Every structure is written in structure tokens, then in C-alpha cells.
Amino acid sequence: MTPNTVDEVQDALAGASYIADRPLAVTIHLALQLGRPLFLEGEAGVGKTEIAKVLAHILGEDLIRLQCYEGLDVSHALYEWDYARQMLAIRMAEATSGPTAEVTDIMSREFLLARPLLQAIELGAQGKRPVLLIDELDRADEEFEAYLLELLSDFQVTIPEVATIKARVPPVVVITSNRTREIHDALKRRCLYHWIDYPSYERELEIMRAKAPDLPHRLAEQLATAMQQLRAADLFKAPGVAETLDWGHALTVLGRGELNGVTIDETLGVVLKYQEDLTRVRANGVEQLLVAE
């Protein structure tokens, strides 16, 4: 069921253990009500992808995920022909009807392999409203980004050999970007935009209470303090909320109820993934991470 107000959106997100501030809840509400794609930018690990997963859960709809990468093309994102099945159909037709058997039927929908974009459009054509996650669009080439313009405008795809398929109900589209490159303005204009920043100390505590309720309160406070210090440092890659939760789970596995210099040094690789960052933090003294600003 679609939430009908901003408060309902915020409550539904919280009910699914996603702690969102009001501006984000407003943007999500407008995207749901207006049928516009939701474009989310922010550093890796701040919860962009999680929004799509939570929305699918709230709406009770399928989550269809397209993970973008360099070299992604339409055949991998929209559809491709099932060549093995087509060849089998041809051979079966020849075996049963001779070499003059009609084989035009192999260019039908039955012989298509639907990829995420087509899957979402076809579900929309059936009156459903799946959540289509186009994840890390900045990793894809600009040519693929240009192809999305028509899809996001009309929510239809044309397969020359088959038909034009149009979504009767547009899917809920969530596009994420880590901003490794700029996304073209033409695509952004079709979307509602929101930047997701690193959380404040207080919001990070809320997130840990929602996502890891078994963490001791003292440990959660220390983790939030340490994360604020790490993000303020001059690191190659600052850790996100995902790393905060990973750290908390790792400490639970180790049976550590609080942070100290030894524990931080032993588990810092859970949070930082570059040797240069590890070296810099250790050189400055890991105990400094426990000192609130």
C-alpha cells in the first residue's frame, strides 16, 4: 500500500528500520505520488540502494535491480534473444515438417530473455508497480545514460520484431549515483533529486538502534564518535553507514562490548579499505577516534 502523506512515508521507512530525515521523506513522497523517478546521489555506503529495497518492502512489490557497470549496453539491460532456444525450435520444426518448415515464430516474445528494464515495463503493463533500481548509473557509459531518457519519459520500449510495450502503471524508479562522474542534466530533469549525506552523530545512533538493536548503548556511542572522527579526517575513502553497521556486527562476533585502542587497531580493516587510510589513522593514534569533537 502506497503511503499517502509525508508523515506516512517517514513512519513506513522507520517501520522498515530506515531512518530518514524529513527532506528525504518529502522527496520520496513526491516521487511516489507524481510517478517521477527518484535520483539519489551521495557517497558509497550512505543508504541509497537501501531505499529501493525498503520501498519494495513497503509497497509489497517486486524489486528489480539493474547494476550498472562500464560497457553496459541495451542487450544486457533491456532484452536479448534466446539464441539456443531459437536454434532448438528451428531444428525441431525441420525434424517434424521438413526443411521448408516455417520458423518466423522464433522472433516472438516467447524467445526473448527479459532483462531488468523490460521486466519492469512488462510488470507495469500488467498493472503492477515494481520498484526498478538502476544502481550506480555513474559507472555506466554516457551512451547507456542517453538510452534511458526515452524510457524514463514514456515508460515504454519498442522491440521491432515483437511490439511496443508500454507500462500501464509506471514502475517506481530509483536511480543511484556515487558521483564518480556527472550525470547529464537531461536525465536529472526527468527525476526528483536528493543528496544523501553522511549522518550526524545523533542520526547514526538512531540507525544503529534500528539496524543493530542488540549493540550495547555505550558501544554504539563510541562507534558513532569514531565514525564522525574518521569522516572528518583526510582519508581517501571515508566510511559510510554500512561500515558502521559492519563494525558493530564484527565487534559483536568478537564479544567486545566497548571500543579501546587495541580493539580499534585489530578491527580497523572492517571500516577502512585502503592501506593509505589505515596507515594515516594509525599514525595519528587510533585512540583519537574515541575523542568527541
PAKEDO-622913 format. One line per 2 residues: number of its first residue (from 1); for each residue y, x, z of N, C-alpha, C. Coordinates in nm, 2 decimals. Each point is the difference from the previous one (the first is absolute). Layout:
N
NUM> Y,X,Z,Y,X,Z,Y,X,Z | ...
END
This chain:
293
1> -0.12,0.08,0.00,0.12,-0.08,0.00,0.12,0.09,0.00 | 0.10,-0.03,-0.09,0.12,0.08,-0.01,0.10,-0.04,0.11
3> 0.05,0.10,0.07,0.10,-0.02,0.11,0.13,-0.05,-0.07 | 0.06,-0.10,0.06,0.12,-0.06,-0.06,0.13,0.04,0.05
5> 0.01,0.08,0.10,0.12,0.05,0.06,-0.01,0.15,0.03 | 0.12,0.06,0.02,-0.01,0.14,0.03,-0.07,0.02,0.14
7> 0.03,-0.08,0.09,-0.07,0.01,0.13,-0.15,-0.02,-0.01 | -0.04,-0.09,-0.09,-0.15,-0.02,-0.02,-0.06,0.13,-0.06
9> 0.08,0.06,-0.10,-0.05,0.12,-0.06,-0.02,0.11,0.11 | 0.11,0.02,0.08,-0.01,0.10,0.10,-0.11,-0.02,0.10
11> -0.02,-0.13,0.04,-0.11,-0.03,0.09,-0.13,0.02,-0.06 | -0.02,-0.03,-0.13,-0.13,0.02,-0.07,-0.03,0.14,-0.01
13> 0.10,0.09,-0.03,-0.02,0.14,-0.01,-0.04,0.06,0.14 | 0.07,-0.05,0.10,-0.04,0.05,0.14,-0.14,-0.05,0.03
15> -0.04,-0.12,-0.04,-0.13,-0.05,0.03,-0.11,0.09,-0.07 | 0.04,0.06,-0.11,-0.09,0.09,-0.07,0.02,0.15,0.04
17> 0.07,0.02,0.11,0.02,0.13,0.06,0.09,0.09,-0.09 | 0.09,-0.07,-0.07,0.10,0.08,-0.08,0.14,-0.03,0.06
19> 0.06,0.10,0.06,0.13,-0.02,0.07,0.11,0.03,-0.10 | 0.07,-0.11,-0.04,0.10,0.01,-0.11,0.14,-0.03,0.06
21> 0.10,0.07,-0.04,0.14,-0.04,0.05,0.04,-0.12,-0.09 | 0.11,-0.06,0.05,0.04,-0.13,-0.07,0.04,0.03,-0.15
23> 0.08,0.10,-0.03,0.03,0.02,-0.14,-0.12,0.01,-0.10 | -0.11,0.06,0.05,-0.12,0.00,-0.08,-0.06,-0.14,-0.01
25> 0.00,-0.07,0.11,-0.06,-0.14,0.00,0.08,-0.09,-0.09 | 0.13,0.02,-0.01,0.09,-0.08,-0.09,-0.04,0.03,-0.14
27> -0.01,0.13,-0.04,-0.04,0.04,-0.13,-0.13,-0.06,-0.04 | -0.10,0.01,0.09,-0.13,-0.05,-0.03,0.00,-0.16,-0.02
29> 0.08,-0.06,0.08,0.01,-0.15,-0.01,0.06,-0.04,-0.13 | 0.11,0.07,-0.04,0.06,-0.03,-0.13,-0.10,0.03,-0.12
31> -0.07,0.11,0.01,-0.10,0.03,-0.11,-0.10,-0.11,-0.01 | -0.05,-0.05,0.11,-0.10,-0.11,0.00,0.06,-0.13,-0.05
33> 0.12,-0.03,0.04,0.06,-0.13,-0.04,0.05,0.00,-0.15 | 0.05,0.12,-0.04,0.06,0.00,-0.13,-0.10,0.05,-0.11
35> -0.12,0.04,0.05,-0.10,0.05,-0.10,0.04,0.13,-0.07 | 0.08,0.08,0.07,0.04,0.13,-0.05,-0.08,0.12,0.05
37> -0.03,0.10,-0.08,-0.07,0.12,0.05,0.08,0.06,0.12 | -0.08,0.06,0.09,0.06,0.07,0.11,-0.02,0.15,-0.02
39> 0.12,0.07,-0.01,-0.01,0.14,-0.03,0.04,0.08,0.13 | -0.10,0.08,0.05,0.02,0.07,0.13,0.00,0.15,-0.02
41> 0.10,0.06,0.05,0.01,0.15,-0.01,0.00,0.05,0.14 | -0.04,0.13,0.01,0.00,0.06,0.13,-0.09,0.12,0.00
43> 0.01,0.08,0.11,-0.09,0.12,0.01,-0.15,-0.05,0.01 | -0.09,0.09,-0.03,-0.14,-0.04,0.01,-0.04,-0.02,0.15
45> -0.08,-0.10,0.02,-0.05,-0.03,0.14,0.09,-0.09,0.08 | 0.10,-0.06,-0.06,0.09,-0.09,0.08,-0.04,-0.15,0.00
47> -0.11,-0.03,-0.07,-0.05,-0.14,0.00,0.03,-0.08,-0.12 | 0.03,0.06,-0.12,0.03,-0.08,-0.12,-0.13,-0.07,-0.05
49> -0.10,0.08,-0.01,-0.13,-0.06,-0.06,-0.05,-0.10,0.10 | 0.01,0.02,0.13,-0.05,-0.09,0.10,0.06,-0.14,-0.01
51> 0.13,-0.01,-0.05,0.06,-0.13,-0.02,-0.08,-0.09,-0.10 | -0.04,0.06,-0.11,-0.08,-0.07,-0.09,-0.13,-0.05,0.06
53> -0.07,0.08,0.07,-0.12,-0.04,0.07,0.02,-0.11,0.10 | 0.11,0.01,0.08,0.03,-0.10,0.10,0.03,-0.13,-0.07
55> 0.08,0.00,-0.11,0.04,-0.12,-0.07,-0.13,-0.07,-0.06 | -0.09,0.07,-0.05,-0.13,-0.06,-0.05,-0.07,-0.07,0.11
57> 0.00,0.07,0.12,-0.06,-0.07,0.11,0.07,-0.12,0.05 | 0.13,0.00,0.00,0.08,-0.11,0.05,-0.01,-0.12,-0.10
59> 0.00,0.03,-0.13,-0.01,-0.11,-0.10,-0.14,-0.04,-0.03 | -0.10,0.07,0.05,-0.14,-0.03,-0.02,-0.03,0.02,-0.15
61> 0.06,0.09,-0.07,-0.03,0.03,-0.14,-0.06,0.14,-0.02 | -0.05,0.02,-0.12,-0.06,0.13,-0.04,0.11,0.10,-0.01
63> -0.04,0.12,0.04,0.09,0.12,-0.02,-0.06,0.08,-0.12 | 0.09,0.01,-0.10,-0.04,0.08,-0.12,0.09,0.12,0.00
65> -0.07,0.12,0.00,0.08,0.12,0.01,-0.01,0.09,-0.12 | 0.11,0.04,-0.05,0.01,0.09,-0.11,0.06,0.13,0.05
67> -0.08,0.10,0.02,0.04,0.13,0.05,0.05,0.09,-0.12 | 0.13,0.03,0.00,0.06,0.07,-0.11,-0.02,0.15,0.01
69> -0.01,0.06,-0.12,-0.02,0.15,-0.01,0.06,0.04,-0.13 | 0.02,0.13,-0.01,0.05,0.06,-0.13,-0.10,-0.02,-0.11
71> 0.04,-0.06,-0.11,-0.09,-0.02,-0.11,-0.05,-0.14,-0.01 | 0.03,-0.08,0.10,-0.05,-0.14,0.01,0.05,-0.07,-0.13
73> -0.09,-0.07,-0.07,0.04,-0.08,-0.12,-0.04,-0.14,0.01 | 0.04,-0.08,-0.10,-0.03,-0.14,0.00,-0.15,-0.03,0.01
75> -0.08,0.08,-0.07,-0.14,-0.03,0.00,-0.07,0.01,0.14 | 0.06,0.08,0.08,-0.05,0.01,0.14,0.06,-0.10,0.10
77> 0.12,-0.05,-0.04,0.07,-0.09,0.09,-0.01,-0.15,-0.04 | -0.02,-0.02,-0.13,-0.01,-0.14,-0.05,-0.14,-0.05,-0.04
79> -0.05,0.06,-0.10,-0.14,-0.03,-0.04,-0.05,0.11,-0.09 | -0.13,0.00,-0.02,-0.07,0.08,-0.11,-0.12,-0.07,-0.04
81> -0.05,0.03,-0.12,-0.11,-0.07,-0.05,-0.13,0.07,0.06 | -0.10,-0.09,0.02,-0.13,0.05,0.06,-0.08,0.04,-0.12
83> 0.02,0.12,-0.05,-0.07,0.05,-0.12,-0.15,0.00,0.01 | -0.06,0.03,0.11,-0.14,0.00,0.02,-0.06,-0.14,-0.02
85> 0.07,-0.10,0.06,-0.04,-0.13,-0.02,0.01,-0.06,-0.14 | 0.11,0.05,-0.06,0.02,-0.04,-0.14,-0.11,0.05,-0.09
87> -0.03,0.13,0.02,-0.11,0.06,-0.09,-0.13,-0.07,0.03 | -0.03,-0.04,0.13,-0.12,-0.07,0.03,-0.01,-0.13,-0.07
89> 0.12,-0.07,0.00,0.00,-0.13,-0.07,-0.02,0.01,-0.15 | 0.06,0.10,-0.06,-0.02,0.02,-0.14,-0.15,0.03,-0.03
91> -0.06,0.08,0.08,-0.15,0.03,-0.03,-0.09,-0.12,0.03 | 0.04,-0.08,0.10,-0.08,-0.12,0.02,0.02,-0.10,-0.11
93> 0.12,-0.01,-0.06,0.02,-0.09,-0.11,-0.07,0.04,-0.12 | 0.00,0.13,-0.03,-0.07,0.06,-0.11,-0.15,-0.02,0.01
95> -0.05,0.01,0.12,-0.15,-0.01,0.03,-0.04,-0.14,-0.02 | 0.08,-0.10,0.03,-0.04,-0.14,-0.01,0.04,-0.07,-0.13
97> 0.11,0.05,-0.06,0.04,-0.07,-0.12,0.01,0.09,-0.12 | -0.03,0.13,0.01,0.01,0.09,-0.11,0.13,0.07,-0.01
99> 0.02,0.09,-0.10,0.12,0.08,-0.01,0.12,-0.08,-0.04 | -0.01,-0.13,-0.04,0.11,-0.08,-0.04,0.05,-0.08,0.12
101> -0.05,0.02,0.12,0.04,-0.07,0.12,0.15,0.00,0.02 | 0.05,-0.11,0.04,0.15,0.00,0.03,0.02,0.07,0.14
103> 0.10,0.09,0.00,0.03,0.08,0.12,0.14,-0.02,0.05 | 0.07,-0.09,-0.06,0.14,-0.02,0.04,0.02,-0.04,0.14
105> -0.10,-0.06,0.06,0.01,-0.05,0.14,0.02,0.11,0.10 | -0.03,0.12,-0.04,0.01,0.12,0.09,0.15,0.02,0.03
107> 0.09,-0.05,-0.08,0.14,0.02,0.03,0.06,-0.13,0.08 | -0.08,-0.03,0.10,0.04,-0.12,0.08,0.02,0.05,0.15
109> 0.05,-0.10,0.08,0.03,0.04,0.14,-0.13,0.04,0.07 | -0.11,-0.05,-0.04,-0.13,0.04,0.06,-0.02,0.15,0.00
111> 0.05,0.07,-0.10,-0.02,0.14,-0.01,0.11,0.09,0.04 | 0.09,-0.06,0.08,0.11,0.07,0.06,-0.03,0.04,0.14
113> 0.04,0.12,0.04,0.00,0.05,0.14,0.14,-0.02,0.05 | 0.02,-0.09,0.09,0.14,-0.03,0.05,0.03,0.11,0.11
115> 0.12,0.06,-0.02,0.05,0.09,0.10,0.10,-0.07,0.08 | 0.06,0.06,0.10,0.08,-0.07,0.10,0.11,-0.09,-0.05
117> 0.08,0.04,-0.10,0.11,-0.08,-0.05,-0.06,-0.13,-0.06 | -0.10,0.01,-0.08,-0.06,-0.12,-0.06,-0.07,-0.09,0.10
119> -0.06,0.06,0.10,-0.07,-0.07,0.11,0.11,-0.09,0.07 | 0.11,0.06,0.03,0.11,-0.08,0.07,0.05,-0.11,-0.09
121> 0.02,0.02,-0.13,0.05,-0.10,-0.09,-0.10,-0.11,-0.02 | -0.13,0.03,-0.01,-0.10,-0.10,-0.02,-0.02,-0.09,0.13
123> 0.01,0.06,0.12,0.00,-0.08,0.12,0.12,-0.09,0.01 | 0.12,0.05,-0.05,0.12,-0.09,0.00,-0.02,-0.11,-0.10
125> -0.07,0.03,-0.11,-0.02,-0.11,-0.10,-0.09,-0.11,0.06 | -0.08,0.04,0.10,-0.09,-0.10,0.07,0.07,-0.07,0.11
127> 0.13,0.03,0.02,0.07,-0.07,0.11,0.00,0.07,0.13 | -0.06,0.12,0.00,-0.01,0.08,0.12,0.13,0.09,0.01
129> 0.02,0.06,0.12,0.11,0.09,0.01,-0.04,0.13,0.07 | -0.07,0.09,-0.07,-0.04,0.12,0.06,0.12,0.09,0.03
131> -0.03,0.10,0.08,0.10,0.11,0.02,-0.04,0.12,-0.08 | 0.09,0.03,-0.09,-0.02,0.11,-0.09,0.08,0.12,0.05
133> -0.07,0.10,0.04,0.06,0.13,0.05,0.00,0.10,-0.11 | 0.12,0.04,-0.04,0.02,0.11,-0.09,0.04,0.12,0.08
135> -0.09,0.08,0.04,0.02,0.10,0.10,0.05,0.14,-0.05 | 0.10,0.05,0.05,0.06,0.13,-0.04,0.03,0.01,-0.15
137> 0.08,-0.09,-0.04,0.04,-0.01,-0.14,0.07,0.13,-0.05 | 0.06,0.07,0.10,0.07,0.13,-0.04,-0.09,0.10,-0.05
139> -0.13,-0.01,0.02,-0.10,0.09,-0.04,-0.04,-0.02,-0.15 | 0.03,-0.12,-0.05,-0.04,-0.03,-0.14,0.11,0.04,-0.09
141> -0.03,0.01,-0.13,0.09,0.04,-0.10,0.11,-0.11,-0.03 | 0.11,0.04,-0.06,0.10,-0.10,-0.03,-0.04,-0.10,-0.10
143> -0.09,0.04,-0.09,-0.05,-0.09,-0.10,-0.08,-0.12,0.06 | -0.07,0.03,0.10,-0.07,-0.11,0.07,0.10,-0.09,0.08
145> 0.10,0.07,0.06,0.10,-0.08,0.06,0.07,-0.09,-0.09 | 0.02,0.04,-0.12,0.07,-0.08,-0.11,-0.09,-0.12,-0.03
147> -0.13,0.02,-0.01,-0.09,-0.11,-0.03,0.01,-0.11,0.11 | 0.02,0.04,0.12,0.00,-0.10,0.11,0.12,-0.10,-0.01
149> 0.11,0.04,-0.08,0.12,-0.08,0.00,-0.04,-0.14,-0.06 | -0.07,-0.01,-0.11,-0.03,-0.13,-0.05,-0.10,-0.08,0.09
151> -0.09,0.07,0.06,-0.10,-0.06,0.09,0.07,-0.07,0.12 | 0.10,0.08,0.05,0.06,-0.05,0.12,0.11,-0.11,-0.03
153> 0.04,-0.01,-0.13,0.10,-0.10,-0.04,-0.07,-0.13,-0.02 | -0.11,0.00,-0.08,-0.07,-0.12,-0.04,-0.13,-0.03,0.06
155> -0.06,0.10,0.07,-0.13,-0.02,0.06,-0.10,-0.05,-0.10 | 0.00,0.07,-0.11,-0.10,-0.04,-0.10,-0.04,0.13,-0.08
157> -0.12,0.00,-0.05,-0.05,0.11,-0.08,-0.06,-0.06,-0.13 | 0.02,0.08,-0.11,-0.05,-0.04,-0.13,-0.12,0.09,-0.04
159> -0.11,-0.05,-0.02,-0.12,0.07,-0.05,-0.02,-0.04,-0.14 | 0.04,0.08,-0.10,0.00,-0.05,-0.14,-0.13,-0.06,-0.05
161> -0.11,0.05,0.04,-0.13,-0.06,-0.05,-0.04,-0.13,0.08 | 0.07,-0.02,0.11,-0.04,-0.12,0.08,0.10,-0.10,0.01
163> 0.11,0.02,0.08,0.11,-0.10,0.01,0.11,0.06,0.09 | 0.10,-0.08,0.02,0.10,0.04,0.10,-0.03,-0.08,0.13
165> -0.01,0.08,0.10,-0.04,-0.06,0.13,0.13,0.00,0.09 | 0.03,-0.11,0.05,0.12,-0.01,0.09,-0.03,-0.06,0.13
167> 0.05,0.06,0.10,-0.02,-0.04,0.14,0.07,-0.13,0.03 | -0.07,-0.11,0.03,0.07,-0.12,0.03,0.07,0.01,0.14
169> -0.06,0.08,0.09,0.06,0.04,0.12,0.02,0.15,0.01 | 0.12,0.05,0.00,0.02,0.15,0.00,-0.06,0.06,0.12
171> -0.07,0.11,-0.01,-0.05,0.07,0.11,0.11,0.05,0.09 | -0.03,0.03,0.13,0.09,0.07,0.09,-0.01,0.15,-0.04
173> 0.10,0.05,-0.05,0.00,0.14,-0.05,0.07,0.09,0.10 | -0.07,0.11,0.05,0.06,0.10,0.09,-0.01,0.13,-0.08
175> 0.11,0.06,-0.02,0.01,0.13,-0.07,0.05,0.11,0.10 | -0.07,0.11,0.02,0.04,0.10,0.09,0.03,0.13,-0.07
177> 0.09,0.08,0.06,0.04,0.13,-0.06,0.03,0.09,0.12 | -0.05,0.12,-0.01,0.04,0.11,0.09,0.12,0.08,-0.04
179> 0.06,-0.04,-0.11,0.12,0.05,-0.06,-0.02,0.15,-0.04 | -0.11,0.03,-0.05,-0.02,0.14,-0.06,0.08,0.01,-0.13
181> 0.03,-0.12,-0.06,0.09,0.00,-0.11,0.07,-0.14,0.00 | 0.11,-0.01,-0.07,0.07,-0.12,0.00,-0.06,-0.11,-0.09
183> -0.01,-0.12,0.05,-0.05,-0.11,-0.08,0.12,-0.06,-0.08 | -0.03,-0.04,-0.13,0.11,-0.04,-0.08,0.07,-0.13,0.05
185> 0.13,-0.01,-0.02,0.07,-0.11,0.04,-0.05,-0.13,-0.05 | -0.05,0.00,-0.13,-0.04,-0.12,-0.06,-0.12,-0.07,0.08
187> -0.08,0.08,0.05,-0.11,-0.05,0.09,0.05,-0.05,0.13 | 0.09,0.08,0.06,0.05,-0.04,0.13,0.08,-0.13,-0.01
189> 0.06,-0.03,-0.11,0.08,-0.12,-0.01,-0.09,-0.12,0.00 | -0.13,0.01,-0.03,-0.09,-0.11,0.00,-0.06,-0.02,0.14
191> 0.04,0.08,0.10,-0.07,0.00,0.13,0.11,-0.02,0.11 | -0.05,-0.04,0.11,0.08,0.01,0.13,-0.04,0.13,0.07
193> 0.10,0.07,0.04,-0.01,0.14,0.04,0.01,0.01,0.15 | -0.08,0.09,0.06,0.01,0.03,0.14,-0.04,0.15,0.03
195> 0.08,0.07,0.07,-0.04,0.14,0.04,-0.06,-0.01,0.14 | -0.12,0.06,0.02,-0.06,0.00,0.13,0.01,0.14,0.05
197> 0.07,0.01,0.11,0.03,0.13,0.06,-0.10,0.03,0.12 | 0.00,0.12,0.05,-0.08,0.03,0.11,0.05,-0.09,0.12
199> -0.09,-0.04,0.09,0.04,-0.09,0.11,0.07,0.08,0.11 | 0.08,-0.08,0.07,0.07,0.06,0.12,-0.11,0.02,0.11
201> 0.04,0.06,0.10,-0.09,0.03,0.12,-0.06,-0.14,0.05 | 0.09,-0.09,0.02,-0.04,-0.13,0.05,-0.10,-0.08,-0.09
203> 0.03,0.00,-0.13,-0.08,-0.07,-0.10,-0.14,0.07,-0.01 | 0.00,0.13,0.01,-0.13,0.08,-0.01,-0.08,-0.04,0.12
205> 0.06,-0.02,0.12,-0.08,-0.04,0.11,-0.06,-0.14,-0.02 | 0.08,-0.09,-0.06,-0.05,-0.13,-0.04,-0.12,0.00,-0.09
207> 0.02,0.09,-0.10,-0.11,0.01,-0.10,-0.13,0.05,0.07 | 0.01,0.10,0.08,-0.12,0.05,0.07,-0.06,-0.11,0.09
209> 0.09,-0.08,0.07,-0.06,-0.10,0.08,-0.07,-0.11,-0.08 | 0.05,-0.02,-0.13,-0.07,-0.10,-0.08,-0.12,0.06,-0.07
211> 0.00,0.12,-0.05,-0.11,0.06,-0.07,-0.10,0.07,0.08 | 0.04,0.06,0.12,-0.09,0.07,0.08,0.03,-0.04,0.15
213> -0.04,-0.13,0.03,0.03,-0.05,0.14,-0.07,0.08,0.11 | -0.10,0.07,-0.03,-0.08,0.07,0.10,0.07,0.13,0.04
215> 0.10,0.05,-0.07,0.06,0.12,0.03,0.08,-0.01,0.14 | -0.02,0.09,0.09,0.08,0.00,0.13,0.15,0.00,-0.03
217> 0.07,-0.08,0.08,0.14,-0.01,-0.03,0.07,0.14,0.00 | -0.03,0.08,0.10,0.06,0.13,0.01,-0.03,0.09,-0.12
219> -0.12,-0.01,-0.06,-0.03,0.08,-0.12,0.07,-0.06,-0.12 | 0.02,-0.13,-0.01,0.07,-0.06,-0.11,0.15,0.05,0.01
221> 0.06,0.00,0.11,0.13,0.05,0.02,0.01,0.15,-0.05 | -0.09,0.08,0.04,0.00,0.14,-0.04,-0.01,0.02,-0.15
223> -0.09,-0.08,-0.06,-0.02,0.00,-0.14,0.13,-0.04,-0.08 | 0.06,-0.10,0.05,0.12,-0.05,-0.06,0.11,0.11,0.01
225> 0.01,0.06,0.11,0.10,0.11,0.02,-0.03,0.12,-0.09 | -0.13,0.04,0.00,-0.04,0.11,-0.09,0.03,-0.03,-0.15
227> -0.02,-0.12,-0.04,0.02,-0.03,-0.14,0.15,0.00,-0.03 | 0.08,-0.05,0.09,0.14,0.01,-0.02,0.05,0.14,-0.02
229> -0.05,0.09,0.08,0.03,0.14,-0.01,-0.05,0.07,-0.13 | -0.12,-0.04,-0.04,-0.05,0.06,-0.12,0.08,-0.05,-0.12
231> 0.04,-0.12,0.00,0.08,-0.05,-0.12,0.14,0.05,0.00 | 0.05,0.05,0.12,0.13,0.06,0.00,0.00,0.14,-0.04
233> -0.12,0.06,0.00,-0.02,0.14,-0.03,0.01,0.02,-0.15 | 0.02,0.13,-0.04,0.02,0.03,-0.14,-0.14,0.03,-0.06
235> -0.08,-0.11,-0.03,-0.14,0.01,-0.04,0.00,-0.03,-0.15 | -0.11,0.06,-0.07,-0.02,-0.03,-0.14,-0.04,-0.15,-0.02
237> -0.08,-0.05,0.10,-0.05,-0.14,-0.01,0.00,-0.05,0.14 | 0.10,-0.09,0.03,0.00,-0.06,0.13,-0.11,-0.10,0.01
239> -0.06,-0.02,0.12,-0.11,-0.09,0.01,0.05,-0.15,0.01 | -0.09,-0.09,-0.05,0.04,-0.14,0.01,-0.07,-0.07,0.11
241> 0.01,-0.13,0.00,-0.06,-0.08,0.10,-0.16,0.01,0.00 | -0.05,0.01,-0.12,-0.14,0.01,-0.02,-0.05,0.12,0.08
243> 0.07,0.11,0.00,-0.04,0.12,0.07,0.01,-0.02,0.15 | 0.10,-0.08,0.04,0.01,-0.03,0.15,-0.12,-0.07,0.04
245> -0.05,-0.10,-0.07,-0.12,-0.07,0.04,-0.12,0.09,-0.01 | -0.01,0.08,-0.10,-0.11,0.09,-0.01,-0.01,0.10,0.12
247> 0.12,0.04,0.04,0.01,0.09,0.12,-0.05,-0.07,0.12 | 0.04,-0.12,0.02,-0.04,-0.08,0.12,-0.15,-0.02,0.00
249> -0.06,-0.03,-0.12,-0.14,-0.03,-0.01,-0.08,0.13,0.03 | 0.06,0.11,-0.06,-0.07,0.13,0.02,0.00,0.04,0.15
251> 0.11,-0.02,0.07,0.01,0.03,0.14,-0.10,-0.09,0.09 | -0.01,-0.12,-0.05,-0.10,-0.09,0.07,-0.14,0.05,-0.02
253> -0.04,0.04,-0.12,-0.13,0.06,-0.02,-0.02,0.12,0.09 | 0.10,0.08,0.02,-0.01,0.12,0.08,0.01,-0.03,0.15
255> 0.03,-0.12,0.03,0.01,-0.04,0.14,0.12,0.06,0.07 | 0.11,0.03,-0.08,0.12,0.05,0.06,0.10,-0.12,0.03
257> 0.04,-0.01,0.13,0.08,-0.11,0.04,0.15,0.03,-0.01 | 0.04,0.13,-0.02,0.14,0.04,-0.01,0.01,0.12,-0.09
259> 0.12,0.02,-0.05,0.03,0.12,-0.08,0.05,0.11,0.09 | -0.05,0.12,-0.04,0.06,0.13,0.06,-0.01,0.10,-0.11
261> 0.05,0.12,0.04,0.01,0.11,-0.10,-0.13,0.03,-0.07 | -0.11,0.01,0.08,-0.13,0.03,-0.05,-0.05,-0.11,-0.09
263> 0.01,-0.12,0.04,-0.05,-0.11,-0.08,0.08,-0.01,-0.13 | 0.13,0.01,0.00,0.08,0.00,-0.12,-0.05,0.11,-0.10
265> -0.01,0.12,0.05,-0.04,0.11,-0.08,-0.13,-0.02,-0.07 | -0.10,-0.06,0.08,-0.13,-0.02,-0.05,-0.01,-0.11,-0.11
267> 0.09,-0.10,0.01,-0.01,-0.12,-0.08,0.11,-0.01,-0.10 | 0.09,0.10,-0.01,0.12,-0.01,-0.09,-0.04,-0.02,-0.15
269> -0.12,0.04,-0.03,-0.04,-0.02,-0.14,-0.03,-0.14,-0.04 | -0.01,-0.09,0.10,-0.02,-0.14,-0.03,0.13,-0.06,-0.05
271> 0.11,0.06,0.03,0.13,-0.05,-0.03,0.07,0.08,-0.11 | -0.01,0.13,0.00,0.07,0.08,-0.10,-0.11,0.05,-0.10
273> 0.03,0.00,-0.13,-0.10,0.03,-0.10,0.04,0.12,-0.08 | 0.11,0.08,0.04,0.04,0.12,-0.07,0.01,0.11,0.09
275> -0.06,0.12,-0.04,-0.01,0.11,0.09,0.14,0.05,0.04 | 0.10,-0.01,-0.09,0.14,0.04,0.03,0.05,-0.09,0.12
277> -0.03,-0.13,0.00,0.05,-0.08,0.10,-0.07,0.03,0.14 | -0.13,0.02,-0.01,-0.07,0.04,0.12,0.06,0.13,0.06
279> 0.02,0.09,-0.08,0.05,0.13,0.04,0.14,-0.01,0.07 | 0.09,-0.08,-0.07,0.14,-0.02,0.05,0.00,-0.07,0.14
281> -0.09,-0.11,0.01,0.00,-0.07,0.13,-0.05,0.09,0.11 | -0.11,0.07,-0.03,-0.06,0.09,0.10,0.10,0.11,0.04
283> 0.07,0.05,-0.10,0.10,0.11,0.03,0.11,-0.05,0.09 | 0.04,-0.13,-0.01,0.10,-0.05,0.08,-0.05,-0.05,0.14
285> -0.13,0.00,0.02,-0.06,-0.04,0.13,-0.03,-0.14,-0.01 | -0.14,-0.03,0.01,-0.04,-0.14,-0.01,0.05,-0.08,0.12
287> 0.02,0.06,0.11,0.05,-0.08,0.12,0.13,-0.07,-0.03 | 0.08,0.06,-0.09,0.13,-0.07,-0.03,-0.02,-0.14,-0.06
289> -0.12,-0.03,-0.05,-0.02,-0.13,-0.06,0.00,-0.11,0.11 | -0.02,0.04,0.13,0.00,-0.09,0.11,0.13,-0.03,0.06
291> 0.10,0.07,-0.05,0.14,-0.01,0.06,0.08,-0.10,-0.08 | 0.03,-0.11,0.06,0.08,-0.11,-0.07,0.14,0.05,-0.02
293> 0.06,-0.04,-0.12,0.13,0.04,-0.02,0.10,-0.08,0.08
END
